[in-house]
Amino acid sequence: MFEVGFSELVMVGLVSLLVIGPERLPKVARVVGFWIGKMQQMVTSVKLEISQELHAEEIRQLLKENETMYQLDDKIAEKTLSDTAAHSTSPAISKTPQSHE
């Protein structure tokens, strides 16, 4: 996102030392570190949750496509069976020669 170099960290440390004071600086640093850790955990948790939800949505989409393919396959099979049945029940034309006596 943005980079913080060594000189910026030194400047922040000096300003915080002047503003907060040397007695309270260690306690404030621990509290700030704690809250930064909490925010990082929260961001990681949200990223994980979003990733899981996207994965679940992909699986739902694949299952839906699979179901659609099975439905189409069933319709094709029904159509093929009905066409086969229609051809077998139609009157057959006899090709055997009839004898004239």
C-alpha positions as CSV (number, residue, x, y, z in Angstrom):
1,M,0.0,0.0,0.0
2,F,2.4,2.7,1.2
3,E,6.0,2.2,2.4
4,V,7.5,3.6,5.6
5,G,11.2,3.9,5.6
6,F,13.7,3.9,8.5
7,S,13.9,7.7,8.6
8,E,10.1,8.0,8.9
9,L,10.1,5.5,11.8
10,V,12.8,7.5,13.6
11,M,10.9,10.7,13.1
12,V,7.6,9.2,14.5
13,G,9.6,7.7,17.4
14,L,11.2,11.1,18.3
15,V,7.9,13.0,18.0
16,S,6.1,10.4,20.1
17,L,8.9,10.6,22.7
18,L,8.5,14.4,22.9
19,V,4.7,14.4,22.9
20,I,4.0,11.4,25.2
21,G,7.1,11.5,27.3
22,P,9.7,8.8,28.3
23,E,7.6,7.4,31.2
24,R,4.4,6.7,29.3
25,L,6.0,5.8,25.9
26,P,6.5,2.0,26.6
27,K,2.9,1.6,27.8
28,V,1.5,3.5,24.9
29,A,3.7,1.5,22.4
30,R,2.3,-1.8,23.9
31,V,-1.3,-0.6,23.6
32,V,-0.8,0.6,20.1
33,G,0.9,-2.7,19.1
34,F,-2.0,-4.6,20.7
35,W,-4.6,-2.7,18.7
36,I,-2.6,-3.0,15.5
37,G,-2.4,-6.8,16.0
38,K,-6.2,-6.9,16.6
39,M,-6.8,-5.0,13.4
40,Q,-4.5,-7.3,11.5
41,Q,-6.4,-10.3,12.9
42,M,-9.7,-8.8,11.9
43,V,-8.5,-8.0,8.4
44,T,-7.2,-11.6,8.0
45,S,-10.4,-13.0,9.3
46,V,-12.5,-10.9,6.8
47,K,-10.2,-12.0,4.0
48,L,-10.6,-15.6,4.9
49,E,-14.4,-15.3,5.2
50,I,-14.6,-13.6,1.8
51,S,-12.4,-16.3,0.2
52,Q,-14.5,-19.0,1.7
53,E,-17.7,-17.4,0.5
54,L,-16.3,-17.0,-3.0
55,H,-15.3,-20.6,-3.0
56,A,-18.7,-21.7,-1.9
57,E,-20.3,-19.6,-4.6
58,E,-18.1,-21.2,-7.2
59,I,-19.2,-24.7,-6.0
60,R,-22.8,-23.7,-6.1
61,Q,-22.4,-22.4,-9.7
62,L,-20.7,-25.7,-10.7
63,L,-23.4,-27.8,-9.1
64,K,-26.1,-25.7,-10.9
65,E,-24.3,-26.2,-14.3
66,N,-23.9,-29.9,-13.6
67,E,-27.6,-30.2,-12.7
68,T,-28.5,-28.3,-15.9
69,M,-26.3,-30.7,-17.9
70,Y,-28.0,-33.7,-16.3
71,Q,-31.5,-32.3,-17.2
72,L,-30.4,-31.8,-20.8
73,D,-29.0,-35.3,-20.9
74,D,-32.3,-36.7,-19.6
75,K,-34.3,-34.7,-22.2
76,I,-32.1,-36.0,-25.0
77,A,-32.5,-39.6,-23.7
78,E,-36.3,-39.2,-23.5
79,K,-36.4,-37.7,-27.0
80,T,-34.2,-40.5,-28.4
81,L,-36.4,-43.1,-26.7
82,S,-39.6,-41.5,-28.0
83,D,-38.2,-41.3,-31.5
84,T,-37.1,-44.9,-31.4
85,A,-40.5,-46.0,-30.1
86,A,-42.3,-44.0,-32.8
87,H,-40.2,-45.6,-35.6
88,S,-40.8,-49.1,-34.3
89,T,-44.6,-48.7,-34.0
90,S,-45.0,-47.3,-37.5
91,P,-46.5,-49.7,-40.1
92,A,-43.7,-51.5,-41.8
93,I,-43.7,-51.9,-45.6
94,S,-43.2,-55.4,-46.6
95,K,-40.5,-55.9,-49.2
96,T,-41.1,-59.6,-49.7
97,P,-42.4,-60.4,-53.2
98,Q,-45.9,-61.9,-53.4
99,S,-46.3,-64.9,-55.5
100,H,-48.9,-64.8,-58.3
101,E,-50.5,-68.2,-58.8
